[in-house]
Amino acid sequence: MKPILETVQLTKMYRNDRGIRDFHVQLYPGDVYGLLGPNGAGKTTFLKLITGLIRPDKGTVALFGASIAEQFEQGMRHVGCMIESADFHDFLTARQYLQLVARYYPGIGNSRIEEALDVVGLAKAKSDKIKHYSTGMKQKLALAAAIMPEPKLAILDEPTNGLDIEGTVMFRKLIKRLSEQKGMSFIISSHMIHELEQLCNRVGIVVRGRLIKEGCVSELLQSNQSLEQYYIDQLRLAGEVSESA
Amino acid sequence: MHSWKAGYMGELLLLWYRRKIAVFGIFSVVVPILLAASFHALQPILGFMAVSQSFPLTMLGIYTSVWIPLFIFMAAADLFPQEVASRTLKLALLRPNSRFQVYGAKTAALATGIAALLVLLGIVSLACNLFAGTLAGFAETAAIVKAYIASFVSMLALAAVFVFTAQFFKSSSGFMAFSIVLYAAAKIAPFLSSAVAAFSPASYTDWYKLWLSQTVSAGKLTTAFLFLASCSLLFFSLGYYKFVRKEV
């Protein structure tokens, strides 16, 4: 099976010595890949690199076999993203924004836009200007925009930030449904480790810019109490947390 | 091509939805009418300032030296530095469009805005003539249309300069302030050194006058056109060089 995402020796270092080094990641169709790590470990940098928002110092990224540096358009055709904070042109309504997004993907009509708004629970607020939205509502809109084109791969950076409990449950059910019914793949960077434990089949742990561990969640859970315990153990081994943690 | 078209339409709609662009459009309609009404009212006193057949050309001088440059600064600020400041640039960059397509769509939207503004201003100015009862004949109207089309070329070159300049800014207000100062300096510079005039796109804002003159040679028109076209291409390319290296 060909990987839908492949990074080789992906490296990007900032002047403050933060960034990522030598990331080798392969993602296959149907994977739900969780990216775990402390704040500032390099998770968002990795996601920005694979979506071309920033350029690597070294290494390559291929999405669906297309090099992101040379065939960006082809690589991103089947990718939906929400990277970093949910920022929008706040003078638009949610519906207007999704209509703008829909133009990029052939075959998305008004019914799909309405469906996406309905799925994330924004149907009632669809005609409100985004500037009147709460952080959680903006997060839901970003999620709606990412999944609306039904991409083969969705890249979600901290998707549950600012979501209320119902929103978090909605998010979990949505990802599960899209993964199981539509075969959609996901990369999810999150601190909500319990969510990732329920959603992901694979996880990667990033510490100080390095991908220190990767594994199948089911296998990790056979030898560990929980994903959280495994994660803390790995951080302890890397010297990121004290022995008492 | 489909993605580029989507990006272009998206940028156009984003310009359209912005309230200040709508306000600018309303002023573009109101100002010529107010000026025409004032001129008409003052005609018995001042005589020569009546709404004559050349009113659209008189107004074109104001449009190309002040009004449209202001639109260019404002629209370029919204299309580039404002998108960086509000972190919305990534919304376009994460779509299946190359950086060149995103940059091209934004620049094309600005060019379309300039063309639309010229058409709007031209129609309003001609309408003022119509209401003042001084509507020009076919030949004069054709000359007016020719002047407005020629103005588009010089405004495009000016837009390319400021699209390039916009790539250095992360705040729209900073860019606006700098652009106004830069433009004013570019307008004053030819008075201090005549050599500047030949190589500054800002000196070509009244280029349309050459097209109205019967005595200007085709060679001079071609040279000026080639200069403006080269400026547009050069600054468009330089702007892209900066844009493609942007990390968001």
Interface residues (C-beta under 8 A of the other chain):
Chain A: K48 T51 G52 L53 I54 R55 F72 E73 Q74 M76 R77 V79 C81 I83 E84 S85 D87 F88 H89 D90 F91 L92 Q96 L100 V101 R103 Y104 P106
Chain B: H2 S3 K5 A6 G7 M9 G10 L13 L14 Y17 R18 R19 S86 R87 T88 K90 L91 L93 L94 R95 P96 N97 S98 R99 Q101 R245 E247 V248
